[in-house]
Amino acid sequence: MLSEKKSAAEFRQEFRRELASGRLLRFPGAFSPLVAMLIAELKFEGVYISGAALSADLGLPDIGLTTLSEVAGRAEAITRSVNLPTIVDIDTGFGEPANVARTICAMEQAGLAGCHLEDQLFPKRCGHLDGKQLVSVEDMVRKVKAAVDAKADQSFLIIARTDARGVDGLDAAIERAKRYVDAGAEMVFPEALSNEQEFAAFRKAMDVPLMANMTEFGKSPLLTTKQLTNLGYNLVIYPVTALRLAMKAIEDGFRTLAAEGTQESVVKDMQTRQRLYELLGYEKYAAIDEALFNFKLKDGTTL
């Protein structure tokens, strides 16, 4: 409900306080507002908007084909649906430094708590695929500086992602990350680290908060929250988990429907109408107009 929503400034300040708390923040990925609402209900600390998941939901590969308006629009819809800080993947910033600056303005206006910018060359690839190419350190530094300078709210968090581990090795990734921090990045996202020792090496080398990516089927091991806490990481994302779970369930259900001519045998696996209405908060809208909430489900319960 809009009346219950915190301001963007409150989210950003809260996010920064939590990052400084020393505990690991868990940000599952949401590709829709409804998914974000479930993340909030289950009391995760924040919401992540993945470029890969958003691209896939639009029927596109994760190679930088989404536009600024598409990402900003989806990000705003997700952000306004929950009372949690939300961060978004802006890929390579939709262009050169001037484009990056405009992107930051758009993400601030959409209510985000922060975003991450990566150092790949267009067309970019998923961070856990081979064949990635990097922009020069100098070009990425200019983009980071443009992002930092474009902020209207200094609490908006600029996160620098480096994909250098899979291209030039761990040492090069660490050196790039240090340059990005010197340029003003306030958090580092080292992508596609290959083992726990590499996560530890990055932590030892950096003095700023670190983000870990626990994506499935990737190059990084799926470390537990306890392991990441012990390694000193500040935030973990699960970017495509929701989409993968949903699409597997949808595919299985549709195969059953195609084969059997009815969905009867998979109804037991579905979210019920009552559970959906609970998640949507149907009853809260009665405070606005009682006529919106004057029905009963088949079992006689109101929802």
Protein Blocks (a to p, Z undefined) as FASTA:
>chain_A
ZZlpccfklmmmmmmmmmmnopacdddddfbfklmmmmmmnopabdcddfklmmmmnopa
cehpacfklmmmmmmmmmmmpccdddddehjoopafklmmmmmmmmmmnopabdcddfbd
cddddfkbghiacddfklmmmmmmmmmmmpmblkbccddddfklmmnojklmmmmmmmmm
mnopabdcdehiabfklmmmmmmmpcbdcdddddehiabdcddfklmmmnopabdcdfkl
mmmmmmmmmmmmmmmmmmnopaklmmmmpccfklmmmmnommmmmmmomklmmcccfkop
aZZ
